[in-house]
Amino acid sequence: MGAWGSGPFENDDALDLLIKLRDTTAENQPRQIRLALTLPEGYVQVSASSEAVAAAALVAAANGMLLQEPAEAAELVRSGAVPAGDEVRQLAGAALSRVTGNESEWRELWDEAGLLTEATSILDQILAHL
């Protein structure tokens, strides 16, 4: 059974990103976060969007957003593995803009479920810390 919720870590793709980050070297973790924030041109699939949202939440947490759950995400932030500079914050903001844009499966799915306002309000909290 898959996980699905409006929080940045409440879906399987976001949890897969945390596993990938846990299983890579500390030196490679910032690169993996940047890769998750670099979305392909054109239509963005929900899996890439969910990873980007999770990565953006990690960056926001590294810049002061309260993040207690999941413990793996909070530990990544505490360990210093999450980049927090201007470049990565801009990359995270651009990724969230793509996620909420017209060419996004993430947006379509939340809109179809009638929960787009709830889901985007969580992204607004992330953006406030970028």
Buried (B, 14 or more C-beta within 10 A) or exposed (E): EEEEEBBBBBBEBBBBBBEBBEEEEEEBBBEBBBBBBEBEEEEBBBBBBBBBBBBBBBBBBBBEBEBEEBEEBBEBBEEEBBBBEEEBBEBBBBBBEBBBBEEBBBBBBBBEEEEBEEBBEBBEBBBEBB
